[in-house]
Amino acid sequence: MYLILPLNSDYVNRWVFEKYDGVRGFWNPQTKTMYARTGRKLVLPENVVYDMPQDLFLDGELWYIIS
C-alpha cells in the first residue's frame, strides 16, 4: 500500500508501512492512549507515548524489531 501526500502537506514526515504480523492499534491523541481493536488499552513505554503525534488520530499496526 502506498500513500501519496502533496509536498505542502503537514504530514509529509509521517511513515506508512504495509501490513506485517503485529498488533492492530488505534492512537487517540486526546487521551494519549493506544487501543486494541477490542477497545482494550495497550500499555506503551513512556518514550513512545511522548513521541506520538499530539494532534493526529492513527489507526494501524504496531510492530518492533529485535536487534
LUMBAMI-571508 format. One line per field, with one value per atom (N, C-alpha, C, CB): residue number from 0; atom name; y, x, z. Coordinates in Angstrom, 3 decimals, decimal comma. Glycine has a CB too. Layout:
n = (NUM | ...)
atom = (CA | ...)
v = (Y | ...)
u = (X | ...)
w = (Z | ...)
//
This chain:
n = (0 | 0 | 0 | 0 | 1 | 1 | 1 | 1 | 2 | 2 | 2 | 2 | 3 | 3 | 3 | 3 | 4 | 4 | 4 | 4 | 5 | 5 | 5 | 5 | 6 | 6 | 6 | 6 | 7 | 7 | 7 | 7 | 8 | 8 | 8 | 8 | 9 | 9 | 9 | 9 | 10 | 10 | 10 | 10 | 11 | 11 | 11 | 11 | 12 | 12 | 12 | 12 | 13 | 13 | 13 | 13 | 14 | 14 | 14 | 14 | 15 | 15 | 15 | 15 | 16 | 16 | 16 | 16 | 17 | 17 | 17 | 17 | 18 | 18 | 18 | 18 | 19 | 19 | 19 | 19 | 20 | 20 | 20 | 20 | 21 | 21 | 21 | 21 | 22 | 22 | 22 | 22 | 23 | 23 | 23 | 23 | 24 | 24 | 24 | 24 | 25 | 25 | 25 | 25 | 26 | 26 | 26 | 26 | 27 | 27 | 27 | 27 | 28 | 28 | 28 | 28 | 29 | 29 | 29 | 29 | 30 | 30 | 30 | 30 | 31 | 31 | 31 | 31 | 32 | 32 | 32 | 32 | 33 | 33 | 33 | 33 | 34 | 34 | 34 | 34 | 35 | 35 | 35 | 35 | 36 | 36 | 36 | 36 | 37 | 37 | 37 | 37 | 38 | 38 | 38 | 38 | 39 | 39 | 39 | 39 | 40 | 40 | 40 | 40 | 41 | 41 | 41 | 41 | 42 | 42 | 42 | 42 | 43 | 43 | 43 | 43 | 44 | 44 | 44 | 44 | 45 | 45 | 45 | 45 | 46 | 46 | 46 | 46 | 47 | 47 | 47 | 47 | 48 | 48 | 48 | 48 | 49 | 49 | 49 | 49 | 50 | 50 | 50 | 50 | 51 | 51 | 51 | 51 | 52 | 52 | 52 | 52 | 53 | 53 | 53 | 53 | 54 | 54 | 54 | 54 | 55 | 55 | 55 | 55 | 56 | 56 | 56 | 56 | 57 | 57 | 57 | 57 | 58 | 58 | 58 | 58 | 59 | 59 | 59 | 59 | 60 | 60 | 60 | 60 | 61 | 61 | 61 | 61 | 62 | 62 | 62 | 62 | 63 | 63 | 63 | 63 | 64 | 64 | 64 | 64 | 65 | 65 | 65 | 65 | 66 | 66 | 66 | 66)
atom = (N | CA | C | CB | N | CA | C | CB | N | CA | C | CB | N | CA | C | CB | N | CA | C | CB | N | CA | C | CB | N | CA | C | CB | N | CA | C | CB | N | CA | C | CB | N | CA | C | CB | N | CA | C | CB | N | CA | C | CB | N | CA | C | CB | N | CA | C | CB | N | CA | C | CB | N | CA | C | CB | N | CA | C | CB | N | CA | C | CB | N | CA | C | CB | N | CA | C | CB | N | CA | C | CB | N | CA | C | CB | N | CA | C | CB | N | CA | C | CB | N | CA | C | CB | N | CA | C | CB | N | CA | C | CB | N | CA | C | CB | N | CA | C | CB | N | CA | C | CB | N | CA | C | CB | N | CA | C | CB | N | CA | C | CB | N | CA | C | CB | N | CA | C | CB | N | CA | C | CB | N | CA | C | CB | N | CA | C | CB | N | CA | C | CB | N | CA | C | CB | N | CA | C | CB | N | CA | C | CB | N | CA | C | CB | N | CA | C | CB | N | CA | C | CB | N | CA | C | CB | N | CA | C | CB | N | CA | C | CB | N | CA | C | CB | N | CA | C | CB | N | CA | C | CB | N | CA | C | CB | N | CA | C | CB | N | CA | C | CB | N | CA | C | CB | N | CA | C | CB | N | CA | C | CB | N | CA | C | CB | N | CA | C | CB | N | CA | C | CB | N | CA | C | CB | N | CA | C | CB | N | CA | C | CB | N | CA | C | CB | N | CA | C | CB | N | CA | C | CB | N | CA | C | CB)
v = (-1,162 | 0,000 | 1,230 | -0,005 | 2,219 | 3,465 | 4,619 | 3,653 | 5,606 | 6,804 | 7,973 | 7,015 | 8,711 | 9,845 | 11,124 | 9,781 | 11,985 | 13,252 | 14,400 | 13,314 | 15,522 | 16,679 | 17,168 | 17,813 | 17,757 | 18,200 | 19,266 | 18,719 | 20,034 | 21,065 | 20,549 | 22,234 | 19,243 | 18,638 | 18,713 | 17,181 | 18,858 | 18,849 | 17,458 | 19,351 | 16,442 | 15,067 | 14,437 | 14,246 | 15,234 | 14,716 | 13,861 | 15,859 | 14,173 | 13,438 | 12,256 | 14,363 | 11,762 | 10,581 | 9,347 | 10,728 | 8,207 | 6,946 | 6,092 | 6,182 | 5,380 | 4,428 | 3,126 | 4,959 | 2,014 | 0,712 | -0,264 | 0,164 | -1,277 | -2,331 | -3,210 | -3,169 | -4,112 | -4,984 | -6,051 | -5,651 | -6,123 | -7,182 | -7,971 | -6,595 | -8,843 | -9,624 | -8,943 | -11,058 | -7,786 | -7,035 | -6,983 | -5,620 | -5,958 | -5,769 | -4,533 | -5,636 | -4,654 | -3,513 | -2,555 | -3,958 | -1,278 | -0,293 | 0,999 | -0,001 | 1,699 | 2,982 | 3,985 | 2,900 | 5,038 | 6,063 | 7,207 | 6,585 | 7,537 | 8,667 | 9,746 | 8,252 | 10,848 | 11,868 | 12,657 | 12,812 | 12,667 | 13,403 | 12,726 | 13,539 | 11,394 | 10,647 | 10,129 | 9,478 | 10,335 | 9,826 | 8,333 | 10,606 | 7,595 | 6,164 | 5,419 | 5,885 | 4,239 | 3,324 | 2,233 | 2,716 | 1,964 | 0,959 | -0,181 | 1,586 | -1,388 | -2,553 | -2,519 | -3,889 | -3,396 | -3,478 | -3,720 | -4,580 | -4,445 | -4,788 | -3,640 | -5,992 | -2,553 | -1,427 | -1,457 | -1,388 | -2,536 | -2,657 | -1,671 | -4,104 | -1,009 | -0,084 | -0,872 | 0,822 | -0,427 | -1,054 | -0,225 | -1,186 | -0,894 | -0,215 | 0,013 | -1,041 | 1,277 | 1,645 | 2,263 | 2,628 | 2,103 | 2,779 | 4,300 | 2,384 | 4,999 | 6,452 | 7,180 | 6,973 | 6,720 | 7,422 | 7,282 | 6,889 | 6,186 | 6,011 | 6,953 | 4,532 | 7,014 | 7,913 | 9,363 | 7,752 | 9,728 | 11,083 | 11,432 | 11,236 | 10,457 | 10,693 | 10,599 | 9,717 | 10,152 | 10,038 | 11,427 | 9,165 | 11,580 | 12,894 | 13,353 | 12,843 | 14,648 | 15,225 | 15,689 | 16,388 | 15,722 | 16,289 | 15,403 | 17,630 | 14,112 | 13,239 | 11,867 | 13,106 | 11,448 | 10,101 | 9,130 | 9,996 | 7,994 | 6,993 | 5,658 | 6,856 | 4,915 | 3,574 | 2,730 | 3,540 | 1,752 | 0,951 | -0,189 | 1,809 | -0,647 | -1,825 | -1,464 | -2,853 | -2,027 | -1,864 | -3,056 | -1,730 | -2,788 | -3,863 | -3,334 | -4,396 | -4,222 | -3,824 | -4,783 | -3,773 | -4,317 | -5,122 | -5,462 | -4,366 | -6,714 | -7,151 | -7,229 | -8,528 | -6,445 | -6,456 | -7,086 | -5,032)
u = (0,840 | 0,000 | 0,890 | -0,958 | 0,512 | 1,257 | 0,325 | 1,909 | 0,833 | 0,081 | 0,774 | -0,046 | 0,062 | 0,650 | 0,089 | 0,361 | 0,981 | 0,588 | 1,196 | 1,018 | 0,514 | 1,112 | 2,327 | 0,079 | 3,290 | 4,512 | 4,270 | 5,471 | 3,213 | 2,937 | 2,084 | 2,249 | 1,873 | 1,069 | 1,796 | 0,738 | 1,027 | 1,597 | 2,077 | 0,570 | 1,712 | 2,009 | 3,078 | 0,763 | 3,921 | 4,962 | 5,950 | 5,690 | 6,203 | 7,195 | 6,615 | 7,858 | 5,464 | 4,855 | 5,226 | 3,301 | 5,284 | 5,621 | 4,377 | 6,715 | 4,268 | 3,188 | 3,830 | 2,151 | 3,432 | 4,015 | 2,920 | 4,806 | 3,309 | 2,372 | 2,105 | 2,908 | 1,139 | 0,730 | 1,782 | -0,613 | 2,174 | 3,056 | 2,289 | 4,393 | 2,958 | 2,296 | 2,461 | 2,861 | 1,867 | 1,944 | 0,586 | 2,465 | 0,382 | -0,857 | -1,550 | -0,599 | -2,810 | -3,568 | -3,808 | -4,912 | -3,591 | -3,773 | -4,388 | -2,462 | -5,078 | -5,683 | -5,161 | -7,244 | -4,479 | -3,919 | -4,917 | -2,565 | -5,251 | -6,120 | -5,263 | -7,319 | -4,964 | -4,082 | -4,726 | -3,658 | -6,045 | -6,711 | -6,508 | -8,200 | -6,511 | -6,296 | -4,867 | -7,275 | -4,071 | -2,695 | -2,657 | -1,774 | -3,556 | -3,709 | -3,798 | -4,956 | -3,196 | -3,298 | -4,289 | -1,896 | -5,242 | -6,268 | -6,149 | -7,664 | -6,472 | -6,558 | -7,909 | -6,381 | -8,089 | -9,372 | -10,541 | -9,322 | -10,285 | -11,343 | -11,683 | -10,933 | -10,908 | -11,129 | -10,256 | -12,555 | -9,488 | -8,593 | -7,443 | -8,053 | -7,078 | -5,951 | -4,644 | -5,962 | -3,756 | -2,446 | -1,434 | -2,029 | -0,562 | 0,456 | 1,676 | 0,831 | 2,066 | 3,230 | 4,295 | 2,833 | 5,567 | 6,614 | 6,432 | 8,002 | 6,835 | 6,666 | 7,286 | 7,263 | 8,468 | 9,125 | 8,339 | 10,549 | 7,617 | 6,790 | 5,590 | 6,319 | 4,939 | 3,794 | 4,237 | 3,180 | 5,395 | 5,918 | 6,141 | 7,227 | 6,591 | 6,903 | 5,694 | 7,940 | 4,560 | 3,370 | 2,819 | 2,292 | 2,136 | 1,578 | 0,542 | 0,938 | 0,541 | -0,380 | -1,690 | 0,282 | -1,742 | -2,899 | -3,432 | -2,544 | -3,069 | -3,423 | -3,841 | -2,246 | -5,052 | -5,508 | -4,858 | -7,070 | -4,384 | -3,739 | -4,445 | -2,242 | -4,504 | -5,066 | -4,128 | -6,548 | -3,482 | -2,526 | -1,986 | -1,395 | -0,828 | -0,230 | 1,016 | 0,111 | 1,122 | 2,312 | 3,227 | 1,939 | 4,473 | 5,456 | 6,802 | 5,506 | 7,691 | 9,004 | 10,042 | 9,065 | 11,273 | 12,389 | 13,286 | 13,190 | 13,609 | 14,549 | 15,916 | 14,134 | 16,845 | 18,191 | 19,205 | 18,637)
w = (0,000 | 0,000 | 0,000 | 1,205 | -0,763 | -0,827 | -0,506 | -2,215 | 0,175 | 0,491 | -0,170 | 2,025 | -0,985 | -1,682 | -1,065 | -3,220 | -0,602 | 0,007 | -0,773 | 1,486 | -0,844 | -1,504 | -0,721 | -1,654 | -1,415 | -0,760 | 0,295 | -1,779 | 0,165 | 1,153 | 2,312 | 0,492 | 2,388 | 3,438 | 4,780 | 3,088 | 5,864 | 7,211 | 7,604 | 8,224 | 6,830 | 7,200 | 6,325 | 7,135 | 5,695 | 4,815 | 5,587 | 4,119 | 6,841 | 7,624 | 8,385 | 8,589 | 7,984 | 8,615 | 7,809 | 8,717 | 8,479 | 7,814 | 7,676 | 8,594 | 6,560 | 6,331 | 5,882 | 5,268 | 6,510 | 6,200 | 5,793 | 7,407 | 5,075 | 4,719 | 5,927 | 3,546 | 5,821 | 6,931 | 7,219 | 6,618 | 8,472 | 8,967 | 10,021 | 9,558 | 10,726 | 11,774 | 13,122 | 11,828 | 13,269 | 14,513 | 15,187 | 14,259 | 15,983 | 16,715 | 16,164 | 18,245 | 15,809 | 15,305 | 16,450 | 14,663 | 16,208 | 17,261 | 16,756 | 17,917 | 17,640 | 17,343 | 18,363 | 17,366 | 17,891 | 18,768 | 18,917 | 18,216 | 20,168 | 20,461 | 21,107 | 21,389 | 20,403 | 20,953 | 22,093 | 19,861 | 22,174 | 23,251 | 24,594 | 22,960 | 24,597 | 25,843 | 25,955 | 25,933 | 24,890 | 24,816 | 25,141 | 25,785 | 24,464 | 24,717 | 23,401 | 25,579 | 23,362 | 22,228 | 22,607 | 21,843 | 21,702 | 21,946 | 20,946 | 21,874 | 21,385 | 20,505 | 19,788 | 21,313 | 18,818 | 18,101 | 19,035 | 17,063 | 20,104 | 21,059 | 21,995 | 21,872 | 21,947 | 22,844 | 24,081 | 23,254 | 24,220 | 25,375 | 25,237 | 25,512 | 26,336 | 26,320 | 26,232 | 27,580 | 25,357 | 25,225 | 26,004 | 23,726 | 26,736 | 27,525 | 26,638 | 28,801 | 26,511 | 25,708 | 26,607 | 24,576 | 26,250 | 27,007 | 26,948 | 26,467 | 28,007 | 28,080 | 26,903 | 29,355 | 26,467 | 25,357 | 24,054 | 25,163 | 23,874 | 22,678 | 22,748 | 22,538 | 23,899 | 24,078 | 23,841 | 25,506 | 24,348 | 24,187 | 22,711 | 24,964 | 21,918 | 20,512 | 19,578 | 20,069 | 20,084 | 19,243 | 18,937 | 19,931 | 17,783 | 17,427 | 18,455 | 16,026 | 18,729 | 19,707 | 19,074 | 20,413 | 17,738 | 17,052 | 15,935 | 16,494 | 15,957 | 14,845 | 15,362 | 13,864 | 14,997 | 15,327 | 14,352 | 15,273 | 14,836 | 13,990 | 14,146 | 14,340 | 13,063 | 13,069 | 12,232 | 12,514 | 12,839 | 12,100 | 12,932 | 11,613 | 12,549 | 13,157 | 13,953 | 12,091 | 15,140 | 15,971 | 15,739 | 17,484 | 15,512 | 15,359 | 15,786 | 13,896 | 16,107 | 16,555 | 16,004 | 18,081 | 16,018 | 15,516 | 16,694 | 14,395 | 16,847 | 17,877 | 17,237 | 18,502 | 17,774 | 17,164 | 18,094 | 16,801)
//
